[in-house]
Amino acid sequence: MIDKLEFLIALARERNFSRAAESCGVTQPTLSAGIKQLEEMLGVLLVNRSSRFYGLTAEGERVLEWGRRIVSDARAMRQDVHAAKTTLSGHLTIAAVPTAVPMAAELTIPFREKHPAVRFTVLSKTSREILSMLDDFQIDAGLTYLDNEPLGELHTVPLYYERYLLLTRTGNPLGEREKVTWADVAAIPLCLLTPDMQNRRIIDRLLVSSAAPPLVESNSMLVLFSHVQIGGYACIIPEKVAGVLSISEPLRAIPIVEPREIYTIGLVSPRREPIPPLTKALAIEAASCLGIHPKAGPRRNSSH
């Protein structure tokens, strides 16, 4: 039954029989037959279909919700059974907000040095998508903000503090400054992340209401960086992102102060018992190689 539930999950994700079969490593007839067998076992129609996929029935949506839990628990059980006798192995999927994507390597590389049989998939998602994917068991963990918007019941490991810099070029407005204020930044044209990103919602609160609409919006930090590097634009980047970019003259990364806002980025994972061995090992690695004490270090300003 587990394999048939996996077929249904893949079909709901891909919304196409051919792509779902490919993602499961089976032929399309095998996938279709498996879902039909699942319908016969449960005595309900799960999929609205003819020659194409037209979505799940109401019963199909309920089975999908249960199926994600059952498949996730089955995978965790297999990990738990084998973990005591063998080295950790398997696959972990992490979703990260765009500002934290460059930092994923600081977690995955040392983890794989200790557990080389574990593979990773790292996705770039919004904070809301991360919470939804955790609820649906589509990912094992997320890298997101811990102290800005409600997280719900999740296990959290604080990793680092996000501080902000103005990325611009020498000769641009503010380009010669050693530091700038948020009011200064609000007065110049900017490239920003799209409004569905939590980083953008933070920045919108910090910029004064008179700030002009952004010149460019994107869900990728790389797109914003390239507009500054090639086109002479300006954007706001986290300090950690600046550390992995090649920033040299004529580019300048200028600290934004007054108020000096600081937010916590951390690893989040479902709060469940027993904890899947791979997820538990990931949290331990995060705490040891990057983790900060929840009460240590500077805290963000409560000016809004």
C-alpha positions as CSV (number, residue, x, y, z in Angstrom):
1,M,0.0,0.0,0.0
2,I,2.9,2.4,0.7
3,D,4.1,2.4,-2.9
4,K,0.6,3.2,-4.1
5,L,0.3,6.1,-1.7
6,E,3.6,7.3,-3.0
7,F,2.1,7.2,-6.5
8,L,-0.8,9.4,-5.3
9,I,1.5,11.8,-3.6
10,A,3.6,12.1,-6.8
11,L,0.5,12.6,-9.0
12,A,-0.8,15.4,-6.7
13,R,2.6,17.1,-6.8
14,E,3.3,16.8,-10.5
15,R,-0.4,17.1,-11.7
16,N,0.6,14.9,-14.7
17,F,0.6,11.1,-15.0
18,S,3.7,10.9,-17.1
19,R,5.8,13.2,-14.9
20,A,4.5,11.5,-11.7
21,A,5.5,8.1,-13.1
22,E,9.0,9.4,-14.0
23,S,9.5,10.8,-10.5
24,C,8.6,7.4,-9.0
25,G,10.8,5.5,-11.4
26,V,7.9,3.5,-12.9
27,T,6.0,3.4,-16.2
28,Q,2.8,5.4,-16.6
29,P,0.7,2.3,-16.8
30,T,2.2,1.0,-13.6
31,L,1.4,4.3,-11.8
32,S,-2.2,4.4,-13.2
33,A,-2.8,0.8,-12.2
34,G,-1.4,1.3,-8.7
35,I,-3.7,4.3,-8.1
36,K,-6.7,2.3,-9.4
37,Q,-5.8,-0.6,-7.0
38,L,-5.7,2.0,-4.2
39,E,-9.1,3.2,-5.2
40,E,-10.4,-0.4,-5.1
41,M,-8.9,-1.1,-1.7
42,L,-10.5,2.0,-0.2
43,G,-13.7,1.8,-2.2
44,V,-13.7,5.5,-3.3
45,L,-12.7,7.4,-6.4
46,L,-9.5,9.4,-5.7
47,V,-8.7,11.0,-9.0
48,N,-10.8,13.0,-11.5
49,R,-9.4,11.9,-14.8
50,S,-10.1,10.9,-18.4
51,S,-7.0,10.9,-20.6
52,R,-5.6,13.7,-18.4
53,F,-5.3,14.5,-14.7
54,Y,-8.1,16.9,-13.6
55,G,-7.3,17.0,-9.9
56,L,-8.2,14.9,-6.8
57,T,-11.7,14.2,-5.6
58,A,-12.7,15.3,-2.1
59,E,-11.9,11.8,-0.9
60,G,-8.7,11.9,-2.8
61,E,-7.6,15.0,-0.9
62,R,-8.3,13.3,2.4
63,V,-6.4,10.2,1.4
64,L,-3.5,12.4,0.2
65,E,-3.3,14.1,3.6
66,W,-3.2,10.7,5.4
67,G,-0.9,9.3,2.7
68,R,1.7,11.9,3.3
69,R,1.8,11.1,7.0
70,I,1.8,7.4,6.4
71,V,4.6,7.5,3.9
72,S,6.7,9.9,6.1
73,D,6.3,7.6,9.1
74,A,7.2,4.6,7.0
75,R,10.4,6.2,5.8
76,A,11.2,7.3,9.3
77,M,10.6,3.8,10.6
78,R,13.0,2.3,8.0
79,Q,15.6,4.9,9.0
80,D,15.2,4.1,12.7
81,V,15.4,0.3,12.1
82,H,18.6,0.5,10.1
83,A,20.2,3.4,12.0
84,A,21.2,1.2,15.0
85,K,23.0,-1.4,12.8
86,T,24.4,0.7,10.0
87,T,25.8,4.2,9.2
88,L,23.2,6.8,8.4
89,S,22.0,6.8,4.8
90,G,19.1,8.2,2.8
91,H,17.9,11.5,1.5
92,L,17.1,14.8,3.2
93,T,15.1,17.6,1.6
94,I,15.6,21.1,3.0
95,A,13.7,24.2,1.9
96,A,15.3,27.6,2.6
97,V,14.2,31.2,2.3
98,P,16.2,32.9,-0.4
99,T,18.4,34.9,2.0
100,A,19.4,31.6,3.7
101,V,20.0,29.5,0.6
102,P,23.8,30.4,0.5
103,M,24.2,29.2,4.1
104,A,22.8,25.7,3.4
105,A,26.3,24.5,2.4
106,E,27.6,25.4,5.9
107,L,25.2,22.7,7.2
108,T,25.1,20.1,4.5
109,I,28.9,19.9,3.8
110,P,30.0,19.1,7.4
111,F,27.0,16.8,7.8
112,R,28.0,14.7,4.7
113,E,31.6,14.6,5.9
114,K,30.2,12.7,8.9
115,H,27.5,10.8,7.0
116,P,28.7,10.4,3.4
117,A,25.8,8.0,2.5
118,V,23.2,10.8,3.0
119,R,22.1,12.9,0.0
120,F,20.5,16.3,0.0
121,T,18.1,18.3,-2.0
122,V,18.0,22.0,-1.2
123,L,15.0,24.1,-2.4
124,S,14.5,27.9,-2.4
125,K,11.0,28.7,-1.0
126,T,9.1,31.4,0.8
127,S,8.7,31.1,4.6
128,R,5.0,30.3,4.2
129,E,5.8,27.6,1.6
130,I,8.3,26.1,4.0
131,L,5.7,25.8,6.8
132,S,3.1,24.3,4.4
133,M,5.6,21.8,3.1
134,L,6.6,20.8,6.6
135,D,2.9,20.3,7.4
136,D,2.4,18.1,4.3
137,F,5.6,16.1,5.0
138,Q,7.0,17.3,1.6
139,I,10.3,18.3,3.2
140,D,12.3,17.2,6.2
141,A,13.5,20.6,7.5
142,G,13.6,24.3,6.7
143,L,15.9,27.2,7.0
144,T,13.8,30.3,7.9
145,Y,13.1,33.2,10.2
146,L,12.4,32.2,13.8
147,D,11.2,35.5,15.5
148,N,9.3,37.5,12.9
149,E,6.1,35.5,12.1
150,P,4.3,32.6,13.9
151,L,5.9,29.2,13.3
152,G,3.5,26.9,15.0
153,E,4.6,23.8,16.8
154,L,8.0,23.1,15.3
155,H,11.4,22.0,16.7
156,T,13.8,25.0,16.2
157,V,17.6,25.4,16.2
158,P,18.8,29.1,16.1
159,L,21.7,29.3,13.6
160,Y,22.7,32.9,13.1
161,Y,21.5,36.5,13.2
162,E,20.5,38.3,10.0
163,R,21.8,41.9,9.7
164,Y,21.3,44.1,6.7
165,L,23.6,46.0,4.3
166,L,23.0,48.3,1.4
167,L,24.7,46.9,-1.7
168,T,25.5,49.6,-4.2
169,R,28.3,51.0,-6.4
170,T,30.8,53.8,-5.9
171,G,29.4,56.9,-7.5
172,N,25.8,55.9,-6.8
173,P,23.7,57.8,-4.3
174,L,25.0,56.8,-0.8
175,G,27.8,54.9,-2.5
176,E,30.5,56.8,-0.6
177,R,29.0,56.4,2.9
178,E,30.6,54.3,5.6
179,K,27.1,53.6,7.1
180,V,23.5,54.6,6.2
181,T,20.1,54.7,8.0
182,W,16.9,53.1,6.8
183,A,15.6,56.6,6.1
184,D,18.5,57.2,3.8
185,V,17.9,53.9,2.0
186,A,14.2,54.7,1.5
187,A,15.1,57.8,-0.5
188,I,16.9,55.9,-3.3
189,P,15.7,53.5,-6.0
190,L,16.1,49.8,-5.0
191,C,15.8,46.3,-6.2
192,L,14.0,44.1,-3.7
193,L,12.7,40.6,-3.2
194,T,9.1,40.0,-4.1
195,P,6.4,40.8,-1.5
196,D,5.7,37.1,-0.8
197,M,9.1,36.8,0.8
198,Q,9.4,37.4,4.5
199,N,12.6,39.3,4.0
200,R,10.7,41.8,1.9
201,R,8.0,42.1,4.5
202,I,10.7,42.9,7.1
203,I,12.3,45.5,4.8
204,D,8.9,47.1,4.0
205,R,8.3,47.8,7.7
206,L,11.8,49.4,8.0
207,L,11.5,51.7,5.0
208,V,9.5,54.8,5.6
209,S,6.1,55.0,3.9
210,S,7.5,57.5,1.3
211,A,9.8,54.9,-0.2
212,A,9.4,54.6,-4.0
213,P,8.2,51.3,-5.6
214,P,11.2,49.0,-6.3
215,L,12.8,49.2,-9.8
216,V,13.1,45.4,-9.9
217,E,11.5,42.6,-7.9
218,S,12.6,39.0,-7.9
219,N,12.4,35.9,-5.7
220,S,16.2,35.4,-6.3
221,M,19.0,37.1,-4.4
222,L,21.2,36.3,-7.4
223,V,19.0,38.4,-9.7
224,L,19.2,41.4,-7.4
225,F,22.9,41.1,-7.1
226,S,23.4,40.9,-10.8
227,H,21.4,44.1,-11.3
228,V,23.7,45.9,-8.9
229,Q,26.8,44.4,-10.4
230,I,26.0,44.9,-14.0
231,G,23.4,47.7,-14.1
232,G,24.5,50.0,-11.2
233,Y,21.4,49.5,-9.2
234,A,21.2,49.1,-5.4
235,C,19.6,46.5,-3.2
236,I,19.4,45.4,0.5
237,I,21.2,42.1,1.3
238,P,21.8,40.2,4.6
239,E,25.3,40.3,6.0
240,K,25.7,36.5,5.6
241,V,24.8,36.7,1.9
242,A,27.4,39.4,1.4
243,G,30.0,37.1,2.9
244,V,29.6,34.5,0.1
245,L,29.4,37.0,-2.8
246,S,32.4,38.4,-4.6
247,I,32.0,42.0,-3.5
248,S,34.9,44.3,-4.5
249,E,35.3,47.8,-6.0
250,P,33.3,49.4,-7.5
251,L,30.7,47.4,-5.4
252,R,30.2,48.4,-1.8
253,A,28.3,46.7,1.1
254,I,27.4,49.4,3.6
255,P,25.9,48.7,7.0
256,I,22.4,49.9,7.6
257,V,21.9,51.4,11.1
258,E,19.3,53.5,13.0
259,P,17.5,51.3,13.8
260,R,19.9,48.3,13.7
261,E,17.4,45.5,13.1
262,I,18.5,41.9,13.7
263,Y,16.5,38.7,13.0
264,T,17.2,35.1,13.8
265,I,17.5,32.4,11.1
266,G,17.2,28.8,12.2
267,L,16.6,25.2,11.3
268,V,13.0,24.1,11.7
269,S,11.6,20.6,11.6
270,P,8.4,18.8,12.7
271,R,7.9,18.2,16.4
272,R,7.2,14.5,16.3
273,E,8.1,11.3,18.3
274,P,10.1,9.3,17.6
275,I,12.3,11.8,15.7
276,P,13.5,10.3,12.4
277,P,17.2,9.5,12.7
278,L,18.3,11.7,9.7
279,T,16.3,14.7,11.0
280,K,17.7,14.2,14.5
281,A,21.2,14.0,13.2
282,L,20.7,17.2,11.1
283,A,19.5,19.1,14.1
284,I,22.5,18.0,16.1
285,E,24.8,19.0,13.3
286,A,23.1,22.4,13.1
287,A,23.5,23.0,16.8
288,S,27.1,22.0,16.8
289,C,28.4,23.7,13.7
290,L,26.3,26.8,13.4
291,G,24.0,27.0,16.4
292,I,23.6,30.0,18.7
293,H,22.1,30.0,22.1
294,P,18.6,31.4,22.0
295,K,19.5,34.0,24.6
296,A,23.0,34.8,23.4
297,G,24.1,37.7,21.3
298,P,22.2,40.8,20.1
299,R,18.5,40.9,19.8
300,R,16.5,42.6,17.1
301,N,15.1,46.1,17.8
302,S,11.5,46.3,18.7
303,S,10.9,49.6,16.9
304,H,7.9,48.4,14.9
